[in-house]
């Protein structure tokens, strides 16, 4: 999951990566 956190791309279903681009519900 570390690589996903560092990735600026928003991954669907991944709340950890969501806040960087948009706020998940």
KOLNUZA-705086 format. One record per residue (C-alpha): residue number from 0; residue in one letter; z, y, x. Coordinates in nm, 2 decimals. Example, Ala and Ser with C-alpha at 12.3 -4.5 7.8 and 13.67 -1.06 7.14 Angstrom:
2
REC;0;A;0.78;-0.45;1.23
REC;1;S;0.71;-0.11;1.37
END
This chain:
25
REC;0;X;0.00;0.00;0.00
REC;1;X;0.04;0.23;0.30
REC;2;X;-0.34;0.28;0.34
REC;3;X;-0.37;0.38;-0.02
REC;4;X;-0.09;0.64;0.01
REC;5;X;-0.28;0.79;0.30
REC;6;X;-0.60;0.79;0.11
REC;7;X;-0.68;1.12;-0.07
REC;8;X;-0.89;0.92;-0.32
REC;9;X;-0.72;0.85;-0.66
REC;10;X;-0.69;0.48;-0.72
REC;11;X;-0.68;0.38;-1.09
REC;12;X;-0.36;0.20;-1.18
REC;13;X;-0.19;0.33;-0.87
REC;14;X;0.09;0.58;-0.96
REC;15;X;0.16;0.62;-0.58
REC;16;X;-0.18;0.77;-0.52
REC;17;X;-0.20;0.96;-0.85
REC;18;X;0.02;1.26;-0.78
REC;19;X;-0.20;1.36;-0.49
REC;20;X;-0.50;1.44;-0.71
REC;21;X;-0.36;1.43;-1.06
REC;22;X;-0.04;1.36;-1.24
REC;23;X;-0.02;1.01;-1.40
REC;24;X;0.13;0.98;-1.75
END
